[in-house]
Amino acid sequence: MTNLVLVVGGTGVLGQVVVDQLLASGAGVRILSRGRRRERHSDVEYVRGDLRTGTGLDAAVSGVDTIVQCAEHAHHLVAAAKQADSPHLVYTSIVGIDRVPFGLFRRKLSDEQLIADSGLPWTVLRATQFHDLIAVLFRMLAKPPVLAVPAGVRFQPVDVREVGDRLARLALGEPAGRAPDFGGPQIRAVPDLARSYLAMVGRRRPILPVWLPGRAFRAYRGGGNLAPENTCGTVTFEQYFTEQLAAGIAPYSDAIHDYLRLHRPKGPR
């Protein structure tokens, strides 16, 4: 019998990759999103619902074998899943949420704990920062004549396609609990990444490392956002970005811009 997988956030950047991989594996796919979106696949069922309010979730989870959550807010989804047939819940998370005191990270950690304590079969995959998130960060920082970057901070960017492939495989497998973290192939200092970005887009900016205060930036400087023992990805930042530019695709989106605007770390606490 074909597995039926509900992908929550299946119209987003990561969710679309997961959907494509699941379809290629022969799974049945249902996508939950809040609003009307262009339907990319004729063989996918599209349903509407809201994770914040719980509206539409009972119908969305009905009859599914697995749920892949590529979005925030797990409370109502967990409740709906428990009322259904206890499907396998696969949750997408972020490396460092237990080490970096950042609002979004705290919410993701709370979701993880809720899922682990729910009694549902579950899997959590934490990944490092996506390449396109790093690209849009530099796009924003490169607008002034001087590109100021946080001093002492490193990133381990990873290709969203590789993370999506791993999520799809986890969704079609047995519940794994906390799966091994999925990190990018290289750990890079932010000024180094900034120089590569400027070279690839053909812009000149002096790069100014700025020492930023606060617990969040102290945790970043300590490598709290990195997974040095889990360099699972193979696509580097330069490879990904060059590919996107050659294809005429802007490697950033309004959704990522809003993410950065709403969830940027605060000052000292």
N, C-alpha and C positions, 0 to 999 in steps of 0.2 A: 504494500500500500504506500502511496506517495505521501511523504511528510508535508504537512501544511505549516508554513512558517509565517508568523505575523512580524513584519518589520516596522517598528515604531520609529518614525522619522525617516521612512524609506524614500522620501523625495529630497533629502538633504545630500550633501557632498559624500559623506561616508555611507549613508543609507542606500544611495543609488548603486554604489559598488557592491554592497552586500546583496542587494536584490539581483543584480546581474550574475553574481557568482552562484547564488542559490538556484536561479533559473537554469544556468549552465549545468548544474548538478542534477537537474531533473526534479527539484522540489517544487511544490505548490507554494505560491507566495500571495500574501495579503498585505497591503500597505495601509498603515494608519497615519493620517495627517490631519492638521487642524482645519485647513481650508482647501478650496478647490485648486488643484494643480494640473498641469498638462500631463496626461496619461501617456507614459513612454512605452508601456507594454500592453498589448491587447490580451495577453494571457495572465494578467495580474488583476486581482480583485482590489479595488480602492475603496476604503471606508473612511468616514470622518469621525473624529473624536478629539477630546481635549484632556491631556494628562493633568492639567491644573485643576479641573473641575470634576473629572471622571465621566463627563458626558460621552456616551457612545462606546465606552470601553467594554461593557458586558457583551455587547454584540460583536465587538472587534476580536475578543479573545475566544469566542465560542467556537469549539471544534478544532482549535489549533494545537499542534503538537509542541511547538517551540515559539518563543517570543524573543526577538532580538531588539533590544532597546538602544537606539542611537540618538537619544534625547535625554533631557533632564526630567526630574520629577517622577519618582517611582511609586509613591504612596498609593495612589488610586489604581495604578496598573497592577501592583502586587495584590491589592484587595480583590480586584476583578479576577485575576488569575486563580486565587485561592477559592473563589466561588465557582470557577469552571472546573476543568479536569486536571488541575495542577500541572500545566505545561512547563517544560524546561525554559527557564528565563535566563537569557544571555544578556549581560549588561556591559555596555561600553564605558570604560572609565579612563582615568588619566594617571600616568606615573607621577608620584610625589604628592598625592592628595592627603596623605597622612604625615607629610613632612613640611609642606609649604602652607602657612596660614593665610589663605586666600579664600574669599567668599565662595566662589564657584567650587573650589576644591572641598571646602567643608560640606557643601551640599551633596557633592558626589560621594564623599565618604559616608555621609548619613544614609544615602541611598544604598550603598554597598552593605552597610550594617543591617538595614531594613530587609534587604533581599536575603542575606545570610541567615537571619533569624526567622524568616517567613515560613519555613517548612516546605517551601517549593524546591524542586530540583533546580540548581542554579550554577551558572558559570559567570565569572567576572574577568574581563580582559582589560588591563591597563596598558595604554600606549603613550609614547612620548609625543611631542608636538608635530603636527602635520607640516609638510613643506609649504603648503599654501598659506598657513597661518603665519609662518615666518616671513613669507613674501609680502603679505599685506601689512605686517608690522613695519617692514622696511619701507614700503610704499608710503606709509603715513609719516615715518620718521625722516624720510628724505625730502619732504616738502620744504622745510626751511633751508637756508643756505649752508647750514652746518648740520650734519647728521649726528645727533647726540644719542648715545647708546648707554645702557646700564653697565657700569664697570664690573668686571669680575664674574659676569654671568655667562654660562654656557648653555647651548641647546643641543639636542640630539634629534634633529628632524627626521621624520619618517614619511614614506609614501603612503597616502591614504588608500591606494589600491592594494598594497600589501597587507595593511591592517584589515581592510574589508574582506580580503580573501581568507585571512585567519579567522575572522568572526564567522564567516559562512561555514568554514570547516568545523568550528566549535559548535555551531548551531545544529549541524547534522550529526554530531557525535554525542557521546554520553556526557552528562553533567560533570564538570571538572572542578567545581569550587573556584578558588582563586587560581586562574591559569597563569603561567609564566608571563611576566611583562614583555611587551613588544616594543623594542627600541629601534631607532634608526641606526644606520651603519657607521656613523661618525659622530663623535662628540666635538663640537666646535665652539670656540669663543665667539661671542656676538660680534666684535669688530671684524673678525675674519669672515664671518658670514656676510656682514654688511659690505665689505670690500667686493666679495663675489657678486652680490646683488647689483651693486653700482656698475661693475664691469659688464655684467650681462645686459643691463638696460641702457648702457651707454651714457651714464650720468657721472658727473664729477662733484664730489662733496668731501670736504674734510670730515674725518670721523673723530668725534670727541667722546671718549669714555667718561661717564659721569657717575660718581659714587652716590647711590641713592640710599636713604635711610629706611628703617623699618624692618620688622621681623620677616616679612615676605621676601624682601630683597636679600636679607641675610641668609635665608634658607636657599634662595636661588644661587647665591654665591657659593654656598656649601655643597651644591650639586644635588639638592633635594628633588629636582625635577628630572634627574637622569637615571638611566638604567644601564650602567657600564658593563654589567655581566650579561646583558640581553641585547646585543647588537644583532637583532634578527633581520632587519631590513637590508636590502641590497642596493636600493636606488639612492644616490646621493642628492643633496640639494641642487647642485649644479646640473646633474643629469635631468632631474625632474623639471627644473625651471627652464632649461634650454629646450626641452621637448615641448613644454607648454607654449613658449614663445614661437617656436618653429611652426606649431599648429595654429597660431593666431588666437590662442585661448588665454584670456586673462586669468592667471593663477590666483585669483582672489575673488571674493564675492561680497555683496552687501551684508549677507548674514555673518560672515567672518568679521567684517568691519564693525557691525553692531556688537558682536561678541567681545571684541577688544574694548570698545567704548564702554560697555556696561560692566565688564568684569576686570578692568585693570586693577592691579594691586593698589591698596590705599597707602597712605603715609605711615609714619611711626605710630605704634600703639603702646 
